[in-house]
Amino acid sequence: MAVLTLPVMIVATEEALRAVPLGMREASLALGASKLETIWRIVLPQALPGILTGGILAISRGAGEVAPIMFTGVAYFLAHLPTSPTDQFMNLGYHVFVLSTQSPDVERTKPILYGSVLVLLALTFLLNFAGVMIRSRIRGRARLVHG
């Protein structure tokens, strides 16, 4: 999954770094900061919200990719939690798909299906909300430092 999400992270990081105005870099260097200090104190804090956004998008994409997970050990149902990295595991996306298309008794599995969808949506919203909060805190700190 890391290899699958790597291109999204790389492109988002490159774009976030390019979005930092050249004038800020030049001003930092003109005031006597070294290149490393400029990168560490000017470029990275300005680019961090974009990098975090790319990370959130990459994680969301990885969580939504069911096909690669299906071939690496996903199970329809497990009565116990996995205890090692080589154990089979459940994927919510695949679980929702199976419950909605393969169930012999649709009425009986509807509560489980709705619960699985609710958990999947809650995790997605929680992840995105956490990303927004982190970004806003970083932007708030950057405004205090630079503003």
C-alpha positions as CSV (number, residue, x, y, z in Angstrom):
1,M,0.0,0.0,0.0
2,A,2.9,2.3,0.7
3,V,4.2,1.9,-2.9
4,L,0.7,2.6,-4.2
5,T,0.4,5.9,-2.2
6,L,3.9,7.0,-2.8
7,P,3.3,8.9,-6.0
8,V,0.5,10.9,-4.4
9,M,2.8,11.9,-1.5
10,I,5.7,12.8,-3.8
11,V,3.6,15.0,-6.1
12,A,1.9,16.7,-3.2
13,T,5.2,17.4,-1.5
14,E,6.8,18.8,-4.6
15,E,3.8,21.1,-5.2
16,A,3.8,22.3,-1.6
17,L,7.5,23.1,-1.8
18,R,7.1,24.9,-5.1
19,A,4.3,27.0,-3.7
20,V,6.6,28.7,-1.2
21,P,7.4,32.1,-2.7
22,L,10.9,32.5,-4.0
23,G,11.0,35.9,-2.4
24,M,10.8,34.4,1.1
25,R,13.7,32.1,0.4
26,E,15.7,35.0,-1.0
27,A,14.9,37.2,1.9
28,S,16.0,34.6,4.4
29,L,19.3,34.1,2.5
30,A,19.8,37.9,2.2
31,L,19.4,38.2,6.0
32,G,22.3,35.8,6.5
33,A,20.6,32.5,7.0
34,S,22.2,29.4,5.6
35,K,20.5,27.3,3.0
36,L,19.7,24.7,5.7
37,E,18.3,27.3,8.0
38,T,16.2,28.7,5.2
39,I,14.8,25.2,4.4
40,W,14.2,24.3,8.1
41,R,12.7,27.6,9.2
42,I,11.1,29.1,6.1
43,V,10.4,26.5,3.4
44,L,9.2,23.6,5.5
45,P,6.8,25.5,7.8
46,Q,5.2,27.1,4.8
47,A,5.0,23.9,2.9
48,L,3.8,21.7,5.8
49,P,0.1,22.2,5.3
50,G,0.3,21.1,1.7
51,I,2.5,18.1,2.6
52,L,0.0,17.1,5.3
53,T,-2.9,17.4,2.8
54,G,-1.1,15.2,0.4
55,G,-0.5,12.7,3.2
56,I,-4.2,12.7,4.2
57,L,-5.2,12.2,0.5
58,A,-2.6,9.3,0.2
59,I,-3.9,7.6,3.3
60,S,-7.5,8.0,2.2
61,R,-6.6,6.6,-1.2
62,G,-4.8,3.7,0.4
63,A,-7.7,2.9,2.7
64,G,-10.1,3.0,-0.3
65,E,-8.1,0.6,-2.4
66,V,-9.7,-2.8,-2.0
67,A,-8.3,-4.7,-4.9
68,P,-4.6,-4.8,-3.8
69,I,-5.7,-5.6,-0.2
70,M,-7.9,-8.5,-1.4
71,F,-4.9,-10.3,-2.8
72,T,-2.7,-9.9,0.3
73,G,-4.7,-11.5,3.0
74,V,-8.2,-10.0,3.5
75,A,-10.9,-12.2,5.0
76,Y,-14.6,-11.8,4.8
77,F,-15.1,-12.5,8.5
78,L,-12.8,-13.2,11.4
79,A,-13.9,-14.2,14.9
80,H,-10.7,-12.9,16.4
81,L,-8.3,-10.0,15.9
82,P,-5.0,-10.6,14.0
83,T,-2.1,-11.2,16.3
84,S,0.8,-11.0,13.8
85,P,1.5,-9.2,10.5
86,T,1.0,-12.4,8.6
87,D,-2.5,-13.2,9.9
88,Q,-5.5,-12.5,7.7
89,F,-7.4,-9.3,8.4
90,M,-10.7,-7.7,7.6
91,N,-11.1,-4.7,5.2
92,L,-14.2,-2.5,5.7
93,G,-14.6,-1.7,2.0
94,Y,-14.5,-5.4,1.0
95,H,-16.7,-6.3,3.9
96,V,-19.4,-3.8,2.8
97,F,-19.1,-5.1,-0.8
98,V,-19.6,-8.7,0.2
99,L,-22.5,-7.9,2.6
100,S,-24.3,-5.9,-0.1
101,T,-23.8,-8.3,-3.0
102,Q,-23.1,-11.8,-1.7
103,S,-25.4,-12.2,1.3
104,P,-28.1,-14.9,1.0
105,D,-30.3,-13.1,3.6
106,V,-30.2,-9.4,2.8
107,E,-32.6,-8.4,5.5
108,R,-30.6,-10.1,8.2
109,T,-27.3,-8.6,7.2
110,K,-28.6,-5.0,6.7
111,P,-27.8,-3.9,10.3
112,I,-24.2,-5.3,10.0
113,L,-23.9,-3.6,6.6
114,Y,-25.1,-0.3,7.8
115,G,-22.9,-0.5,10.9
116,S,-19.9,-1.3,8.7
117,V,-20.7,1.7,6.4
118,L,-21.1,3.9,9.4
119,V,-17.7,2.9,10.8
120,L,-16.0,3.4,7.4
121,L,-17.6,6.9,7.0
122,A,-16.8,7.8,10.6
123,L,-13.1,6.9,10.1
124,T,-12.9,8.8,6.9
125,F,-14.5,11.9,8.5
126,L,-12.3,11.6,11.6
127,L,-9.2,11.4,9.5
128,N,-10.1,14.4,7.4
129,F,-11.1,16.4,10.4
130,A,-7.8,15.6,12.1
131,G,-6.0,16.7,9.0
132,V,-7.9,20.0,8.9
133,M,-7.2,20.7,12.5
134,I,-3.5,19.9,12.2
135,R,-3.3,22.2,9.1
136,S,-5.1,25.0,10.8
137,R,-2.8,24.8,13.9
138,I,0.2,24.9,11.7
139,R,-1.1,27.8,9.7
140,G,-1.9,29.6,12.9
141,R,1.6,29.1,14.2
142,A,3.1,30.2,10.9
143,R,1.0,33.4,11.0
144,L,2.2,34.1,14.6
145,V,5.8,33.6,13.6
146,H,5.8,35.5,10.3
147,G,3.0,37.9,10.8
